[in-house]
Amino acid sequence: MRQQSAPLRAIARVLGSLLLALGGLSVLAVIGLAFQGDRSAMFGAAVLAFVFGVPGWLISAWAVVAERRHQAAALVQTRERFTIDEVAKVLRSSSEVAHVFIAGQIAAHALPLTYQPETRGYAKRALSAPATPCPSCGVAVAPTETGFCPNCGARRS
C-alpha cells in the first residue's frame, strides 16, 4: 500500500467526521420521530442515518489508519535504531504486520537497514569503513552510523 499525502488524509478525516455528524443527527431524528409515532418519517431518517453514517465511519477509519501508517513510515525512515514492537505500537497491530510493513518500507525506499534478531529490531547498515573488532564480542565488523555493533548491539566508540 502506498503512502497517502497529508492533504488527502486531512480531507478524509474532515469528510468522515462530517458524514458521521450527519448520521448522528439522523439517528437523533429517528429517536424524535419514534416519540411522535411517525413511522414513515422515522424510516426515512433511519435510511439517512445509514447512508451518512456507514460511509462516514469507513472514511474516518481509513484516515486514522493512513495517519498511523504515515507515522510508522516516518519512524522507520528517520530513526537509526528501532524495534519491531515500536512500529507495531504505532500501527496498533501485531508484530508480524509491523515486520511486513517495515520490509515494505525498506523495499520501497531502499533503506539501508539490517535486521538484528537479538533485539528484534532494525539498525542502519554498516558504513563502508574497514572492519574493526568489537570490544564487547570481538567480531570484526564495519562501524555503523548508530555507533552500535551490528552483531551484539554494544556501543562502539
C-alpha positions in Angstrom: 0.0 0.0 0.0 1.5 3.3 -1.0 1.7 6.3 1.3 -1.1 8.9 1.2 -0.4 12.6 1.1 -1.2 14.8 4.2 -3.9 16.8 2.4 -5.7 13.6 1.4 -5.6 12.3 5.0 -6.9 15.6 6.3 -9.7 15.8 3.7 -10.7 12.2 4.6 -10.7 13.0 8.3 -12.9 16.1 7.8 -15.3 14.4 5.4 -15.6 11.3 7.5 -16.3 13.5 10.6 -18.9 15.5 8.7 -20.7 12.4 7.4 -20.6 10.8 10.9 -22.2 14.0 12.3 -24.9 13.9 9.7 -25.5 10.3 10.5 -25.7 11.1 14.2 -28.2 13.9 13.6 -30.3 11.4 11.6 -30.2 9.0 14.5 -31.5 11.8 16.8 -34.2 12.4 14.2 -35.2 8.7 14.3 -35.4 8.9 18.1 -37.5 12.1 18.0 -39.8 10.7 15.3 -40.3 7.5 17.3 -41.8 9.5 20.1 -44.1 11.3 17.7 -45.2 8.0 16.1 -44.5 8.9 12.5 -43.2 5.6 11.2 -42.8 6.8 7.6 -40.5 9.7 8.5 -38.8 7.6 11.1 -37.9 5.0 8.4 -36.6 7.8 6.1 -34.4 9.2 8.9 -33.1 5.7 9.6 -32.1 5.4 5.9 -30.4 8.7 6.1 -28.6 7.7 9.2 -27.3 4.6 7.4 -26.5 6.4 4.2 -24.4 9.1 6.0 -23.1 7.0 9.0 -21.6 4.0 7.2 -19.5 5.9 4.6 -18.5 8.4 7.3 -17.3 5.6 9.6 -15.4 3.9 6.7 -13.8 7.2 5.6 -12.8 8.1 9.2 -11.4 4.6 9.8 -9.3 4.9 6.6 -8.0 8.3 7.6 -7.0 7.0 11.1 -5.1 4.0 9.6 -3.5 6.2 6.9 -2.2 8.6 9.7 -0.8 5.6 11.7 0.9 4.3 8.6 2.4 7.7 7.9 3.7 8.0 11.5 5.2 4.4 11.3 6.8 5.2 7.9 8.4 8.3 9.4 9.7 6.3 12.4 11.2 3.6 10.0 12.8 6.2 7.7 14.2 8.6 10.2 15.3 6.6 13.2 18.7 4.9 13.3 17.5 2.0 15.6 14.1 0.8 16.3 12.3 -2.4 17.3 9.5 -4.2 15.6 7.4 -3.7 18.7 7.8 0.1 18.5 6.5 0.1 14.9 3.7 -2.3 15.9 2.7 0.1 18.7 2.5 3.0 16.3 0.5 0.9 13.8 -1.6 -0.6 16.6 -1.2 -4.0 15.1 0.7 -7.3 15.7 4.4 -7.6 15.4 4.0 -9.8 12.3 2.1 -7.0 10.5 4.7 -4.5 11.6 7.5 -6.7 10.3 5.8 -6.9 6.9 5.3 -3.1 7.0 9.0 -2.5 7.7 10.0 -4.9 4.9 7.8 -2.9 2.5 9.3 0.4 3.6 12.8 -1.0 3.1 12.0 -2.2 -0.4 10.0 0.9 -1.4 12.6 3.4 -0.2 15.8 1.4 -0.5 16.5 2.0 3.2 20.0 0.9 4.5 18.5 -1.1 7.4 19.5 -4.5 8.7 17.6 -6.8 11.0 19.0 -7.7 14.4 17.4 -10.9 15.8 18.9 -10.4 19.3 16.9 -7.1 19.8 14.1 -7.9 17.3 14.8 -4.6 15.7 16.5 -2.8 12.9 19.5 -0.6 12.7 21.3 1.3 9.9 23.7 -0.8 7.9 27.4 -0.6 8.3 29.3 2.2 6.6 32.0 1.4 4.1 34.8 1.8 6.6 37.2 -1.0 7.4 36.1 -3.7 9.8 37.5 -3.5 13.3 37.0 -5.9 16.2 34.2 -5.1 18.6 35.4 -4.6 22.2 32.5 -6.5 23.6 32.1 -9.6 21.4 35.4 -9.5 19.4 33.7 -9.9 16.0 35.3 -7.9 13.2 32.5 -5.7 11.8 32.4 -2.4 10.0 31.2 0.5 12.1 27.6 1.7 11.7 26.1 5.1 11.7 24.5 4.4 15.0 27.7 3.6 16.8 26.4 0.1 17.9 27.9 -3.3 17.0 25.6 -5.0 14.5 26.5 -8.4 16.0 25.9 -7.9 19.7 24.3 -4.4 19.9 27.0 -3.0 22.3 28.1 0.7 22.0 31.3 1.1 20.0 33.5 4.2 20.3 
